[in-house]
Amino acid sequence: MLSNSWQTAVRVKAMATLATLMRAMTKRSTNHMPSNQPLPSLRRAFSLYDQINLINNVPEDQLRFQQFTDTGFRVNGAHYEGSLLCVGNLLMSWQPKNLSEVTPESLSIFQTVRPVPEILLLGCGKYIQPVNPELRAFIRSTGMKLEAIDSRNAASTYNILNEEGRIVAAALLPYGIES
């Protein structure tokens, strides 16, 4: 155990150093910013709303789901019937008509797409449905995460993640699909 006199000496030295450091920091900070100027708002610097476009004013080449129907989707002003597959800002018609037709073969494009999207949003139609283990294993083998949700929320989530600049993919069945 350390002696009391040595501990006291260390404490006194630390307190003196701390006081000197505080004076130096106070003196330095007052030199950089005049006291009559307001501090910059941190809300603007850290707000997610500055990064997400809520006014629907997106670049022309960026996909934006605007509406869904029981049989299709409206994307960037154009209506598409049936299922859709989106990778980044590319949009394709997609064969599956219901979740049972979604197979590793129907998603085989993800074996070649680079860069690999970080997440695949699987829009199951009107209701969230369980995804078979073989399909989950295939998605995992590509390096993506899988989020199986209803198609309305999948399209919304796609819009947000895409606007953030994240590499995202969506496989969407029309909203009218129930099983």
N, C-alpha and C positions, 0 to 999 in steps of 0.2 A: 504494500500500500504506500501511496505517496505521502510525504509529510505535509502537514497542514500549512506550514510556511511556504513551501514550494507551490502548492495549489493556490494559495492566496496571491503569490507573485504572478502566476500565470493569469489568474483572473484579472488582476489590476492591469497587466500589460494588454490583455484582450480588450478590456473596456476602453483603454486609452487609444488603441488602434481603431476600434469601432467608431469612437468619437471623431477621430481625424478623418476617417473614411467618409463619414456622414457629412462633415463640413465640406470636404472636397466635392462630393456628389451634388450637394445643394448649390455650391458656388458654380459648378460646371453646368447644371441644368438651368440656372437663371441666365447664363450667358447665351444660351441657344434659343430661347423663346421669350420674347417680350411679354411682360405680365398682362398687358392690355389686350392681347390676342386670345380669342377663345380656343380651347383645346379642340382638336379634330374629333369628329364623332366616330366612335368605335362601332356604332350600330351599322353604319354604311359600310365600313371595312369588312365586317364579318357577316353581313346579312346574306342568307341564301337567296332572297328575293332579287338581289342584284345579279345573280348568276342564272336564275331561271326566268325565262321570258313568259310572263303571264298574260301578255297582250296579244298573243298569236301573231306576232311580227317576227317570223322566223326566216332564215335564209331560204331562197328558192330550192336549193338542192337538199334541204333537210326535211325528212319525212315528218309529217304531223297528222296524227289521227284526229279528225274533227268530229266524226259522228259514227255511230254504228246502227245497223238495223238487224232484223232477225236473219237476213240473208247475206249481209255484206258490211262494208265499211266505206266511209268517205275519208280519203287521204289527200291532203293538199288540193282540195276542191274537186277531185275526181272520185266517182263512185265505183267501187270494185265489188263484184258479186263473188260469193264463195269464200273459201279459206285463203289466208295470206301468209307468206313467209317473208320476214323483214330481217335484213342483216345490215347493221349500220344504217346507211341511207339508200339501200337497195330494196326494192319491193318486187315480189314475185307471186304469181298465182301458185297455189299449193293444192295438191290432190286430195288429202284426207277430207272426208265429209263429217266424220265423228271421231271421238277419241280412240275408239278401238282400231281405227285405221292409221293412227299415228304410230309409226314403227321406226326402228333404227334406219331402215331403208328410206323412209320418207324424209328423214333428217340427215341423210348421208352427205349432204353438202357441207356439213360442219366438220367432216373429216379433211376437207381441203381448204376451207376458208381461212385466210390469214390476214390480219391478226385474229386470233380466236376471241370471240366475244366473251366477256366475263360472266354473262348470265344469259340464259334462254328463258324468256317469259312464255309459258305455254298457256294460251287462252283456251280453256276447255269448253267454251260455249257459255250457256246461261249459269251453270253451277260448277263449283270446284269439284273435280272428280279425282279418284286415286289413279296414280300413274303406275303402270306395271313395272316390276323390278328390272326387267330386261331393258326397257327404255331408259330408266334412271341410270343403270350401269353404263349404257351407251353414252348418254350425255356426260356423265362423269369422266368417261374415257377420253372425251374430246378436250377436257380441261375447263368445261363450263359448269356453272352452277345452274340448277333447274328450279324455277318457281312456277308451280302449276296453280293458276287462279282463273276466275271467270274472265271471259274475253273483254268485257268492258274495263275492268281494272287492269288487265294486261296491257291494253292499248294506252290507257292513261299513264301507267308506270313507264311504258316504252317512251312516251313523249317526254316525260321528266328526265329520265336517264339519258336519252339522246340529246336533249337540250343542254345537259350538263357536260356533254362531250365524251361520255363514257361509251365504250364499245359494247353494244347490247344487241340482242337478237330477239325476235318474237315470232312465234308460230301460233297463228290465231284462227280458231274455228269461228264461224258466224255465231252471233249471240243467241239466235233461235235454237241452236243445238242443245238438247237436254240430256242425251245419253249417247 
